[in-house]
Every structure is written in C-alpha cells, then in structure tokens.
Amino acid sequence: MSYPSVLDMVLAELKRESGVLAVFLTGSYARGEADAWSDLDISVLVEADVFVRNTVAYRAGLLVSVERSTPSHRERAFTDPETALWNLGSLRSGQALHDPAGVFAALQERARAFVWVEVEPQAHARAAALLAGSTEELHKVMGGLQAGDVDKLAFALVGLTFALGNAALLGTGTLIPTENRYLSAARGAWTDPVWRECYACLTGVSGEGIVQRGRAALRAYERAVALTRWPDGPDRVQAQEAARRADAFLRG
C-alpha cells in the first residue's frame, strides 16, 4: 500500500477517535525528505489529557507514529525554551490534515510569528543550569580516562552529548529541525571552531576512539562555559571551577 493510501486510512481512523480537535502531518514526509526507512509522523491535537498517548505501529508495511497532545501542551513552546527547541519546527512546517475549528492553524500562526527573544532570559538560565549540572559527568570522564574504564567513560559521554548540545542550542536559539539533525544543529550552534571540532569528536561523528572522545569532551565543556552568556547566580562559579579542573587534567 502506498504512503498516501496509508495516510488516508490512518486519518480516517483518527477522525473517528474521541476528543480529536486537529490532525497534522510532521516529520520527514511533511518536509519532503522521506526515504524508504522513514516513519510516517502524525500529530493529533486532543481536547484533554485523558486522550494524550503515543502509538507506533506498522500499517500496511509502513511504520506509523502518532503523537497525541493537547493544545496547551503545544503552547508551552511559546514560553519554555527547551520545548521551543523541539516543537517550533514541527509546528511551523506541519501540514494540516484535519482542522475543522482552526485549532492547528492558530498554533501554526503563533509558531511562525514567534521570536527567540521572548524566551531568551529563560534559555540562558537553563543553559547555565545544564552546564553546572554536568559536573558529575565531567568528573566521570576524568575518572574513566585516568583508570582506563571505557564503560564509565562511554556512559558519561552520553550525558555530556545532550547536556552540552542543549546548552549550545539554548544559548543561541538554534531550533532542532528534526531529531536526525540534533548533533549537527548543536555542533553548528556556536561558530567557535574549537567547540565544533571537539563536539564532533565527543559525539563520535568524526570517528575518533573513546579516549580521544573523552579528552574532546573536556575541551568541549571548557568552550561551552566560555561561550555561554551567564546570568547571575551560583551556576557560573560551579561550571567555571569544573572547567578549570578539566583544563588542569588535560594539561597534566
């Protein structure tokens, strides 16, 4: 069965569900980037939390992902910076499939009019908290490198990949167009060449081994601390001390 036929079948079923306000297409099919392995992403706006749920299933050979959320949940993208990172792109590029009361159209209009400055103070505060909160992972990297414990090191690198990546995205207001491009978006958020090189190494996309990735993680953390616009508060002191220790470790 073809993609349009599967979409028509699923849409007909969704329109019969209780509490459905609107249905819109997101993901690679909405962007015109789908390949043979792409899932069909469908978002549903529902009346109340009781209808909120996600389902993933094969339909006529095509993997179909359906996300159900309330309009109020989607509206968090206009006030919460991390929600904005992940949701504004899909709201802006989504294609309405069923929107009898214009609920999705209103959300999309707000999303397209949104400017990052509206949440910038909260974004910088959250980036600062992420960096300060990553000091444990940073110490695990140093401990793993010192002891040659690759399991400990690899686990810490997972946490730092997203903590540093989110800090970069929040600090620059770089939206995530799709989760498939999260790493490239985070890597390119800051123009600093040391950040870009070290983050690429940390995440493994440039092909280095685990030890090189660990050392790159320490340097990426240093650069993130230097590049972040810090609000007043204790997070800056915490992160700067962690960066100093990472630098001393690398020099030692």
C-alpha positions in Angstrom: 0.0 0.0 0.0 1.3 3.5 -0.9 2.1 6.2 1.5 -1.0 8.3 0.5 -3.2 5.3 1.0 -1.8 4.6 4.4 -2.2 8.2 5.4 -5.8 8.3 4.2 -6.6 5.1 6.2 -5.0 6.3 9.4 -6.5 9.8 9.1 -10.0 8.3 8.7 -9.5 6.3 11.9 -8.1 9.3 13.8 -11.1 11.4 12.8 -13.4 8.9 14.5 -11.5 9.0 17.8 -13.0 10.8 20.8 -11.5 14.2 21.7 -9.7 14.9 18.4 -9.5 18.6 17.6 -7.0 18.5 14.7 -4.6 16.3 12.9 -1.4 17.4 11.1 1.5 15.7 9.3 5.0 16.3 10.6 8.5 14.7 10.2 10.3 13.8 7.0 7.1 13.3 5.0 5.9 16.8 5.8 9.4 18.2 4.9 9.6 16.2 1.7 12.7 14.3 2.9 11.3 10.8 3.5 13.2 7.7 2.4 12.5 4.0 2.4 13.1 3.8 6.2 11.2 6.9 7.3 8.2 6.6 9.6 5.0 8.4 9.0 4.8 11.1 11.7 1.3 12.3 12.6 0.4 14.7 15.3 -3.0 14.9 16.9 -4.4 17.8 19.0 -6.8 16.4 21.6 -9.3 18.1 23.9 -7.9 16.9 27.3 -5.1 15.0 28.9 -7.2 11.8 29.1 -6.8 11.4 25.3 -3.0 12.0 25.4 -1.0 9.0 24.3 1.5 7.9 21.6 1.3 4.9 19.4 3.8 3.3 17.0 2.8 0.5 14.7 3.3 -0.9 11.2 0.4 -0.2 8.9 0.4 -1.9 5.6 4.2 -2.2 5.8 4.8 1.5 6.8 5.8 2.4 10.3 3.3 5.0 11.6 4.0 7.1 14.7 1.0 9.0 16.2 1.6 11.6 18.9 -1.5 12.9 20.7 -1.1 16.1 22.8 -3.3 19.0 24.0 -3.1 22.5 22.5 -2.0 23.7 25.9 1.0 21.3 25.8 2.0 22.6 22.4 1.6 26.2 23.6 4.5 25.6 26.0 6.7 26.1 23.0 6.0 29.8 23.3 7.1 30.1 26.9 9.5 27.2 27.7 12.8 27.4 25.7 13.5 23.6 25.7 10.0 22.9 24.5 10.5 25.5 21.8 13.7 23.8 20.6 11.9 20.6 19.8 8.4 21.8 18.8 8.6 25.0 16.9 10.0 23.3 13.8 7.2 20.8 13.6 4.5 23.5 14.2 5.9 25.7 11.6 6.4 23.0 8.9 3.4 20.8 9.8 0.7 20.2 7.2 -2.9 20.3 8.3 -4.9 17.1 7.5 -8.0 17.8 9.6 -8.6 21.1 11.4 -12.3 22.0 11.3 -12.1 24.6 14.1 -8.7 26.1 13.0 -7.0 25.0 16.2 -3.8 23.9 14.5 -3.9 26.9 12.2 -3.9 29.2 15.2 -0.9 27.3 16.7 1.0 27.4 13.5 0.4 31.1 13.1 1.8 31.8 16.6 4.8 29.5 15.9 5.7 31.3 12.7 5.4 34.6 14.4 7.5 33.6 17.5 10.9 35.2 18.0 13.5 33.7 20.3 14.0 36.9 22.3 10.7 36.1 24.0 12.3 33.2 26.0 16.0 34.3 25.8 16.4 35.0 29.6 15.0 31.6 30.5 17.1 30.0 27.8 20.3 31.4 29.2 19.4 30.4 32.7 18.6 26.8 31.6 21.8 26.6 29.6 23.7 27.7 32.7 21.9 25.1 34.8 22.7 22.3 32.3 26.4 23.1 32.4 26.6 23.4 36.2 24.6 20.2 36.5 27.0 18.3 34.2 30.0 18.5 36.6 29.4 14.9 37.8 29.6 13.6 34.2 32.7 15.7 33.7 34.3 14.0 36.7 33.3 10.6 35.4 35.1 11.4 32.1 38.3 12.3 34.0 38.0 9.3 36.2 37.3 7.0 33.3 40.3 8.4 31.4 42.5 8.0 34.4 41.5 4.4 35.1 41.1 3.3 31.6 37.5 2.5 32.3 35.8 2.7 28.9 32.4 1.7 30.3 32.4 4.6 32.7 33.7 6.9 30.1 31.2 5.9 27.4 28.3 6.4 29.8 29.4 9.9 30.8 29.8 10.9 27.2 26.2 10.1 26.5 25.1 12.6 29.2 27.5 15.3 28.1 26.4 14.9 24.4 23.0 16.1 25.3 23.8 18.5 28.2 26.4 20.4 26.1 24.3 20.1 23.0 21.2 21.5 24.6 23.3 24.3 26.2 24.6 25.3 22.8 21.1 25.2 21.3 19.6 27.2 24.1 22.4 29.7 24.2 22.0 30.5 20.6 18.3 29.9 20.0 19.0 27.2 17.4 15.9 25.2 16.7 16.0 21.5 16.1 14.6 20.9 12.6 14.5 17.1 13.2 16.0 14.8 15.8 18.0 13.3 13.0 19.9 16.6 12.8 20.3 17.2 16.5 24.0 16.6 16.6 24.8 18.8 13.6 22.5 21.6 14.9 24.2 21.5 18.3 27.7 21.4 16.7 26.9 24.4 14.5 25.1 26.4 17.1 28.3 28.2 18.1 30.7 29.4 15.4 33.7 28.8 17.6 35.9 26.3 15.7 37.3 24.6 18.8 33.7 23.9 20.0 32.7 22.5 16.7 35.7 20.2 16.4 35.5 19.0 20.0 31.8 18.4 20.0 32.1 16.4 16.8 34.7 14.3 18.4 32.8 13.9 21.6 29.7 12.6 19.8 31.7 10.2 17.7 30.7 11.5 14.4 34.3 12.3 13.4 35.4 8.7 14.0 37.9 9.0 16.9 38.3 6.4 19.6 36.9 6.5 23.1 39.9 8.1 24.7 40.1 10.9 22.1 36.4 11.4 22.6 36.8 11.7 26.3 39.5 14.3 26.0 37.4 16.2 23.5 34.5 16.2 25.9 36.6 18.0 28.5 37.6 20.6 26.0 34.1 21.0 24.6 32.9 21.6 28.2 35.5 24.3 28.6 34.4 26.0 25.4 30.8 25.8 26.3 31.5 27.5 29.6 33.4 30.2 27.9 30.8 30.8 25.2 27.7 30.8 27.4 26.1 34.1 28.4 25.9 33.6 32.1 23.1 35.0 34.3 23.8 36.0 37.9 23.9 33.1 40.3 26.0 30.1 41.6 25.9 28.1 38.4 28.6 30.1 36.8 31.0 29.5 39.8 30.3 25.8 39.7 30.8 25.5 35.9 34.0 27.6 35.9 35.6 25.5 38.6 34.7 22.3 36.7 36.2 23.8 33.5 39.4 24.8 35.4 39.7 21.2 36.6 39.1 19.8 33.1 41.9 22.1 31.8 44.3 21.0 34.6 43.5 17.4 33.8 44.3 17.9 30.1 47.5 19.7 30.9 48.6 17.2 33.5 
